[in-house]
Amino acid sequence: MASASLAESIGKVLDNALDAGEGLLRLAPTWVPRSFLHPGKRIRLRPEDYYAYGAERGGIDERWFASTTDAANEGRVWHEGQSFVVFGGEQFLLKDAVEEYGSRMIGAAMWDRYRRWPVYSKFFDNMGPIPHHMHQGFDDAKLVNQEGKPESYYFPPQYNNCDNNFPYTFMGLEPGTTKDQVRACLENWDRGENGILDLSKAYRLKRGSGWLIPPGVLHAPGSLCTYEPQWGSDVFGMYQNIVEGRYVPWSLLVKDMPVDKHHDLDFIVEQLDWDRNVDPNFKANNYLEPITADSGDGWRDDWIVYGRVDGAQLFSAKRLTLQPGAKCTLRDPGASGWITVQGEGRLGKLKLQTPTMIRFGELTDDEVFITHEAAQRGIEVENTGSEPLESLRYFGPDTFTSVPNVGDAG
């Protein structure tokens, strides 16, 4: 539980927020910059605000949703990556709300096991590709007191009005690639472009589809704006040294590896999940198409992220679409983070409005945290606008008795 002083400071306003929203909490936009990337400028942030953290911090190319995870950025502000609950003119961390009310917020099973909301999602938006990199598995991340990071992708059409520079993603390594070939790329880090993409294959990105990316798998995300449900960690290692003429420092390869291994090339190569990287059926084992979970008069709820990672249901996501005038009662077995991507309406008592442009620091009506209690009780959703109301919501581990398997969409 939260400390006594923290409980005293947020307890009353949190109670009032939960009562007023009937278990729904309004969240403020959470913006995250990356010093080594070029913003794609499709996440509705006002153009003059993309460098709101300062030019030296880099441009804002991410918006995080329902996050209790810190962004692992050098020079970060104290709350970078953390979501804030907004109510009655006051704001407090979603992380603190979860610590204060535990099982009421995320369910007893998740709270008892993790003592936190262990997942998050974000919009990830860049003008071009980013370096071929991987996220450590749980055992490797534990070496530096971190957690591993499996992740997933969905490409929302509403946030992809244009392709930007490179709508393709290199994933994994060509079957037959050897560890010595990857090691040679690392040896050539300071001798010009290290050639690791010569060992990989690019896949064209398709709006309305997605991918499941286990930890240890190399990937160089392309230039479609991406919705990314993932584990609550920000570990990574960049294996490509130059992207579109931009140099990637060695420190971004080894930042989440033990200090005594920072120049141990064999160790660095071994952090890759080799079998998954050279899988000859990589697309069949990782590509996701939507699968309808439920539907009714004027509405449809689709799985967009599903499947298991090493046999575990770590996260999942759905897309709810309501036609103008339609209503439905949303009833899930557990908590979720909600973002509205098109239209207007209401979720329970909370207004929903998709913003066209957002000032840095401005509040919006598009993001909500649905508590475990509210999800199980059921929430009425209504489209009050003249276009489809569409939202994305992601869930934590083991929320569902079962989820579709990768490949079930046919």
Secondary structure, DSSP 8 states (H G I E B T S, - for coil): ---HHHHHHHHHHHHHHHHHTTTEEEB--EEEEETTS-B-S-SSB-GGGTTTT-GGG-EEEEEEES--S----TT--TTTT--EEEETTEEEEHHHHHHHHHHHHH-HHHHHHHSS--EEEEEE-BSS----EE---HHHHHTTT-----EEEE--GGG-SS--S--EEEES--TT--HHHHHHHHHTTTSS---GGGGSEEEE--TT-EEEE-TT--EE--SS-EE--EES----EE--SEETTEE--THHHHTTS-GGGTT-HHHHHHTS-HHHHT-TTHHHHHEE--EEEEEETTEEEEEEE---BTTB---EEEEEEE-TT-EEEE--SS-EEEEEEE-EEEETTEEEE--S-B-TT---BSEEEE-HHHHHH-EEEEE-SSS-EEEEEEE-TT-SS----TTTT-
